[in-house]
Amino acid sequence: MREEMHMPLSMVAPGQEVELVSIQGGRGIRRRLADMGFNPGVKIKVIQGGFQSGPIIVAIRDARVALGHGMAHRITVNPV
């Protein structure tokens, strides 16, 4: 059985693909992110950011989305 390694999206290195596990926060932030396609089980690839400052750019489904570090830190993921 594979051991799961939960981490915030803000800690993922560029080029790495992860799977969304959960979103921490209130109903508003969870709804806003769900409307952008951030739902449990979806695959996300970090394009830019991670350990660097500035926005984190991710590829999710057929779109690229920029997230601030605070918002990315609320998204819990597992490496794929």
N, C-alpha and C positions, 0 to 999 in steps of 0.2 A: 504494500500500500504506500502511495506517495505521501510524504510529509508535506503539509501545507506551510508556506512561509508568508504570512500576512505582513504587508508593509504599506505605508502610504504611497500614493502615486508620486508625491513630491520627491521620493527617494529612489526612483527608478532611473537608471542610466539611459541616455539617448541610444536608440537602436534596439532596445529591449522590448519584447512583447509580453503583455501581462493580461490577466483576466480579472475583471471587476468582481469583487466579493460583496462589498457593502459601501454605503455612503453614511457618514456620521453627520448629524445636524438636524435641523428642524424640517418641518414639512415643506416649507418654501424652497429651501436649497435642494432638497431631494427631488421635488417636482421639477424645478428648473433644470437640473442635471438630467433627469429622466426625459424631459422634452428634447434635450440635445442628443439623446441616445445612450446615456450612461445608465445602463440597467445591469443587474447582476448577471454574470455569465458572459457579457460581451467582451470581445478581445480588443485591447487598446495597445497601440505601438507609440512609444515616446519618440518624437522626431527631434525635439530640441528642448533643452532645459534640464530638469532633474536637479543635479547638484549645483548648477550655475544659478546666478541671479537672473531676474527677469521672468517673463511668462514661460510656462511649460506648454509646448505645442505637441498635441497628440493627434494620431490618425485613428479615427473611430468610424467603423463602417466605411462609407464613401466620402467622409468629410475630414477636414483638419480643424481642430478646435484649440484655441489658446485659453489657458487657465492660469489664474494667479496662484502663487505658492500656497496661500491660505486655503483656497478652494481645493487645490490638488492634495493638500495634506488631509482633507476630510474624506478622500476616496481611498478605500482599502482594496488592495489588489494582491494577487498571487502570480509569481512568474509562470510562464507557459512552458 
